[in-house]
Amino acid sequence: MGNDGNLHLYMFDTYDFNANEGPLVEAGRRQMLKRNLKGNFSICDIVLAKDELDKIWNKK
């Protein structure tokens, strides 16, 4: 919790093509290894306001 009472979260996600995850992922992996596709990652900053948290937790 921040000093403002809001909940601050970070969500991390990768977009890549790992080995042995099925034929569609393997097709993407082959293209990534040929440099036709690039893997990447995302970082999302999530803030839930105190008022919204109170509603979720039935405090109001």
Residue, then its C-alpha position, 0 to 999 in steps of 0.5 A: m500500500g502506498n501512503d495514499g492508501n492506494l494499492h500499487l502493483y506491477m505486472f510483468d509479462t513476456y512475449d517470446f517463443n520457448a522451446n517445447e511449448g507446442p507446434l504453434v509456439e515452435a513455428g514462432r520460435r523458428q521465425m524468432l531464431k531467423r530474426n523475423l520475429k522479436g520477443n519482448f516484455s511488458i511491465c504494467d503499473i496497476v493502481l487500485a484506488k482506496d475507494e475501489l479497494d473498499k468496494i472490493w473488500n466490502k468496507k463501504 
